[in-house]
């Protein structure tokens, strides 16, 4: 006579087995996460976002200068056209506001970074 243990599959059994298997996978496969190290993908993404931020800051100043210059020229060469005067004023105001907003965000992010790191 053969005596085998027969386990009837139910939801509780599959839940316990899946928790055990996932724990083993996380412990052995992702040990740098379990040892509180920063994963490589996080470092790579952080460096990429820093590069994007530097690039945007270098691009924001000339873009704002071109937008303000375009608005000034629109006002200067409107020759009394009210629509062009309003468009020029709106372009100058919106470009200065946008540039100030970008500078404020950079200031806030650097302050948060100095507090965290």
PyMOL commands that set and color helices and strands:
alter all, ss='L'
color gray80, all
select helices_A, chain A and resi 11-29+31-34+40-76+82-116
alter helices_A, ss='H'
color red, helices_A
deselect
rebuild
show_as cartoon
